[in-house]
Every structure is written in structure tokens, then in C-alpha cells.
Amino acid sequence: MTTSSKNTLAALALLAFTSPLIAQNAAPSSESLSRGQTVYMQVCFACHQPTGLGLPGMFPPLAGSDWTAAKKPDRLIRMVLHGFTGPITINGKPFATPAPLMPPQGSALSDTQIADVLTFVRDTFGNKASAVTPDEVKAIREAEKARAAMWTEAELQKIPVE
């Protein structure tokens, strides 16, 4: 094997190792953002509003939220799949509401739709977090397939996002 062939193989091995990491941290595609905006306007905007600011005292904001900006989207994926109930702390401040729940969307939305809408939310309303992939959603959907209950803040806080 020539030195050139060895270098090519080494480069291919490095690319195969790093490409999933690059893809995970890649900027969202315009197609994903567009599809995500469509899902958002069909499913999410009534509560979280077209601005992502929510409704004070009723529905929490997505704009500038530490939940939305987390390095990994694992908690958000779970919230969309199974829903959320109870009070929540956003940016260190309690957000209590008389209607403390987000309905589950896992049976209504595909992995791609969930990835797209979360990518849209994580890249809009002043947020600048990484894209979410359908594979990430699929993995969490599979890992949590036995779950029937909505998530609570205490449960979600146990899931690492760094």
C-alpha cells in the first residue's frame, strides 16, 4: 500500500468518525426550518404565540428560554413526545400557570416533524441552538416507548443536556 493510499484511508476513517459529530452541530437547513415553521404554526403557536413569547401566566415562552437553548435537545424532545405537566422554572424563575400542561404530540407528529419544529424553535425567536435530527428523536422515542405519563420538571432535570 502506498503512502498516498494510507493517507486517503486515514482521511476516510477520520471523516467517518467525525461526520456524525459535524452533522449534529451543523447549522439547520433552510428546508428543515421551513418545515418546522409550518409545524409550529399548525401545532404550537396557539399557546406559545407566533412570537415564541407565550402568554404570561398561562403558557411559557420559548424565546430566550434556557430549556430551548440547552446544548442537547433531549429534554425538549421528551416534552414534545409525551407532553409536560406542572410548574416549570425558566431562566431561573418559576413559571406557574393555572393550565400547567403541554399535550403530547408523539402520536401526531413524525420524528422528522418533531426534529424540524424543534430545530425551528431552537433557531428562531432569538435562539441559536443546534439543529435536531430525526435520528435523535427516533432514539428517544424508542428509549421512552413504554412511557405513558407526561413529564415533570423534576424528571426532566435528571436528563443531562450538556
N, C-alpha and C positions, 0 to 999 in steps of 0.2 A: 504494500500500500504506500502510495506516495505521500509526501508531506502535505501537498495540496488536498488530497483526498481525506487525510486525517483532519485537517483544518475545517474542511467542509462538513465532515461528520460531527466534529465538535461543535460547530456553529449550529447545526441542525438539532443536536441534543440540547444545547442551551436554549434555543428557540422553543423547543417542545416543552422544556421545563418552565420557562418564564411566560409563555403566551397566555396561560390561564390567569396569571397574576396581572399581566398587562390588560387583558380583557376586562378583568374585574374592576380595575381602576380607570378604565378608559372613559373618555367623555361620552355622554349619551348621544346617540344618533338622533338626527332630526326626525327620522321615521318613528322611533320609539317615543320621542317627546310628543309628536303629533298624535299618535295613537293614545298615549297616556292622557293627553289633554281631553280627548274625546271621551275616554272612560271617566275622567274626573268630572266632566260636565254632565255626564249621564247619571253618575252614582254618588259622587262626593260633595258636589257644590252646594246642595240644599242646606247641608249642615255647616260645612267648612267655608262656604261662600266662594264666589268667583275670585276673590282676592286672597284666599287662604287664611284670612284673619279670623274665621269662625264667627260665632255670635257670643259676645261677652255674657258670662253667666250661664250659657247654655251649651255651646259646642266649642271645643278648644281650637286655638289657632294652629295651623301648620307652618305658617310664615315665621321664620326665625326660631322655630322650636328646637330644643336640644334633642328631642326624640327624632325629628326629621333629619337633623344634621349628624346623627351618630355615624361613626366610621363604617360600621356594618349595619345593614338594614334588617337584621334578623328579628328584632322586636316588632318593627313595623309590618313585616311580612306576616307574623303571627296575628297581629291585631286585625289585619285585613282578612286573613283566612278564617279566624274563629270569632272575631269581634272582641270588644273590650267593655268592661263594666266597672263602675266605681269611680271614686275620685282619682285624679292624676296630678302629679307635680310637673309643671312645665317651667323650664328655666329657673328652677329653684323655688317657684311659687306655687302654692296649692291652687288647683282649679277645681272647684266644687260646682256641681250642676244638679238641678232637680231631675234631669234626664240623663243619668250617668251611664250611657251605653252607646257603643258603636255596633251596629248589627254585623254579623259575619257575612262575608262576601265570597267565601271559598267555594261554595256550591254554584254560585252565579258567574264567577269570573275564572277564566283560564289562567294558567301560570304566566303566559305571555301578557295577558291583560293586567294582571297584578304587577308584574315586573314593569310594564310600561307606565302604569299610573303612579307607582312609587318612584320611578325614575323621573317622571314629570314633577311630582311634588318635591323631590329632593333636589331638583334643578330650577325650581320656579319660586316665586314669592320671596326672592332674596336669598333662597337657599342655594348652596353649591356643594352638594354631596355627590358621591359616585353613583353611577348607573346601577340598577338592579337587573339581574339576568333571570330569564325564565328557569335556568338550571338551579339558581339559588332558591327560587320559590318552590320548584319541584322537590328539592331536597328537604325543605322544611315541611312541605305538605306531607311528604312520605314519613318523615320523622314524627310528626304530630297527628298522624291519621286516626289514631284512636281517641283523640281529644274531641269532646262534645261541648264542653263549657267555654264560655267567654273567658278571656284573660283578665287578670287584675294587675295593677301596677306592681304589687309585691312579687307576683310570679314573674313578670317580665323583667324586673330589676335583677333577677338571678341569671339572666341570659347575657353573656358578655357581648359587647358591641365594639370592642377595641381590637 
